[in-house]
């Protein structure tokens, strides 16, 4: 007779290739091996996922750490806590028309650039990159990624900031990746999170979930792109396999996924600095108030 399983209701904000560690934890049985039955629901947006944690309809979610960080900066009583990192570099790619050998951010001056309207973090981070490089951001305009990709193909804009598989598809159509935001260095981009009260009720369960994520990350660190693509294909049934594999290979090569689910201080601080620089919060409230330290360190 098998061990008793505990159900955790898990919310994903939206479907994305860079979320591969979470899908791997489910597909390879890492969560099940820890006695966790993860019931995955697609919220549709980060805001809806966070609301599910607050109203108790969800037990845990994944999102950019910007979510608990931003909420804590707005409300000292915010209950949201991050505890398991899955993506520690920015997955967005700046794709342009034609080749750009020796590309520098300074080359963007005066160009028409579409940035995603669906999520704010890549925009904040690009603005931070431009500020550090002393490059004006006058040419940025927010557009949905599918619309931006179409505009780039039509020659209506010069470049678009997108994630995979948009970048791989645009390459197939003659465009070129000019800049991978992951190359800026560690940036906290996706982690598990829940309310402090929900974690406190069953800390061992959340520690087990973190271990499951760790098992998935350990496998990802050595698995070839083909094996990763095959594992996550059920979440992307309509995506051509060759394109998915190319997207996975790019992300693996950029070091998007860490070897362990630790919450790197450098990555969290870089995210906070970008948010402060973008004016969305007045100051960094400090990691201690939005990270569950015990679970994040593996001590829970």
N, C-alpha and C positions, 0 to 999 in steps of 0.2 A: 504494500500500500504506500503511495507516494506521500511526501511531506505535505503538510497543510500549506496552502497558498494564501497570501494576503493581497487583496485587490487594492491597487492605487490608481485613482483616476488622474490621468496625465493629459495636460493640454499642450498642444503645439500651437504656436501663433499662426504659422502658415507652413506650407511644404517647401523645403529648400534642400539642395544637394549638400550645402555646407553643414547641415544638421546630421550628417551621416552617423556620428557616434551614437546618437540616440536610437536611430533605426537599427544600427548594428547590435546594440544592447538588447533589443527586442528579438531581432531575427536570429541571432546566434544563441539565444537562451541565457544570456548573462543575467538578466533580471530574474528569470524563472529559477535559475540555479541558486539565487539568494532567497527564494520563496516568495517572490513578488510577481503578481499577475498585473501587468501594466495594461490598463484599458486606455487606449489613445484616442483623443478627440481633437479635431482641428478647429481651433477657435475662430480663425479667420483674420485675427489681428492681435498684436501684443496687448492692446488695451482690453480686449475681450478675455484673453487668457488671464490677465491680472485680475479682472473683475470676478472670474470664476474662483480664484483663490480666496478673495475677500468674502464672497457670499457663501463659500463652503461647497459649491457644486463641483469643485476640483480640489484634489489633494496636493498636486504638485504641477508645475509647468516648467517649460524652458523658455528663455527669452534672453535678450541682451541684458547684461548686468546694469545697463543704463536704467532699466525699469525700476528696480528697488532703490538704486542710487538717486534717481530723480524724485521718486516719491518721498524718500527720506529727507531730501533737501527741501521739499515743500511742506512736509508734515512730520515733525519730530516723533509722532506717535505711529507712523507707518509700520505695519507688522511684517512687511515683505523682507525675506532674507534669502540671499544666494548661498549655495553651498557646494556646487560641483561644476567645475569648468569643463566645457567640451570644445570650445573654439576660442583660441587666444590670439588670433590674428584676423585682421579685417578681410573678409572674403570678396570684397567688391573690386571690380576691374574697370579701368578706364579704357574704353575701346574707341578707336578712331578710324577714319577713312584713310587708307593708305599706310605705308610704313612710316615709322618715326624713329630711325636709328639714333641712339644717344639721347633719347628723350629725357627732358628735365621738366619739372613742374613749371618753370619759368616759361616754357613753350606754350602754356595754356593762355597766356595773356592775349586778350583780344579775340579768343575763340568762343564759339557758341557751344555750350556744354550742357547736356541734360543730366540732372541728378535725380535719384528716385524720390517720388512723392509718397511711396508706400511706407517707408520707414525713415526715421530721422538720423540714426546713428552714422551711416556712411557719409551723410552730408556734413554732420558736425566734424567728423574725422577728416574729411577732405578740406574743409575750411581751416582746420587746425594745421594740416600739412601746408596749405597755401600761406597761412600767416607766418609759419616758421620759415618758409622760403621767400617771404616778402613779395608774394605774387598777388595782384588784385583778383578778387573773386567776382568781378562784374558780369562775367559771361555765363554764370550758372543760372539755370532755370529748372524748377521741379516739374517732372513729368512722370507718369507711370512707366515702368520699365518696358512693357510691350510697345507702348506708343513711342518711347525714346528709340528703341531698336528700329522701328519702322522709319522714324524720321532720319536716323543715321543712314539707313540703306538708301533712302530717297535723296540724300545730300542736303537735307534741310538744316542739319546741325553738323558740327565738326567732330564731336565726341560724345559718348554716353557712359555714365557710370552705372554698371549693372553687375549682378552676380551670375553665377552659373545656373542653368545652361545657356543663358542669353549670350554670354561671351563666346562660347564654343560655336553656337549657331552663327553668330555674326562673322566669326573667322571663316566658317565654311562659305560665307557669302562675300569674302574678299576683304573684310575689315581686319584690323590688327589691334592686339592688346598693347597699348602704349605704356600702361602703368598698373602694377598690381599693388593695391593698398596694403597688402600683407607685408610688403618690403619696408614699411615704415618702422616695423618692429612690433613687439608684444603690445596687444590692445585687447582688453577683455571684451569678448564679442558674444558669447553665448554660454549660459550656465543654467543648471537647475535652480529653481527657487520655490519657496513655499512661505506660508505665514509662520511667524515665530511660535504661535500657539499650536499650529498643526504639527510642527516639528517636535515641540515639547511633549505632545501626547504620546508619540511613538518614536523617540530618537533612534532607537536601534533599527527601526524600519528605514529611516532616512539614511542612516549610516550604511545599511545594506544596499540601498539604491545607489549611493555614491560608489560602493565597491563594484556594483554591476557596471556602472559607467566606466570605472577604471579598467575593468576587464575588456570592455569594448575598445577603449583607447589603446590598451596594450596590443590588442590584435591589429588594430589599424596601423600601428607604428611599424609593422613588419609585413603586412599583407600587400600583395601586388594590386595595382589598380583594377585589374580584371576581376579579381576575387571580391574586392570591395563593391564594384559596380554590380556584380551578380548578387551580392548579399542584399543590397538596397533596392534592386530593381522592382520588387513588389510595391514600393512607395512611388515609383516613377514608371508606371506601366506604358505610358504613351510616349516616353522619351526614347529616341533611337539609341540602341545600346552603345554604339561607337561614340556617340556624343556624350553619353553619361560617363563612359570610361575615360574620355579625354578630360572631362570636367573634374572627375575624381583625381586623375593623375596630376592635374595642375594644382589642385588644393593640397594634395599630399606633398608635392614638391615645394610648395610655399610654406610648409610647416604649420598649416592651419590648425591641425589637431594635436594637442599636447600628448605626451606619453602617459601622463597621470592627470587626474581631475583636480589637482591643487589649484587654488586661486592665486595666480602669480601677482605679487604686489606691484611689480613694474607695469604689468598689463592693466591692472585696475587704476593705477595712478595716471596712466596715459589716457585712458577713457575719461576719467574725471577732469583732466586738464582740457581735453577737447570740449567737454560739455560746458565748463566754465568759460572757455574762450568763445564759445558760440552764444553765450549769454542766456543759456537755459537754466542755469542755477548760479547763485551769487558766489558760492564757494564750495569746495569739496568738504562734505560733512565728515569724512574720514571713514575708512573701511570698517571700523569696529561697529558702526551702527547699522550697516546693511548686509553684513556677511555673518552667517552663523559660524563662528570660528571653530567650534568643536567639530561639527560635521565637515566643514570645509577642509580641516586639517586631517581628517580621518580618525579623529579621537572620539567621535560620537558613538 
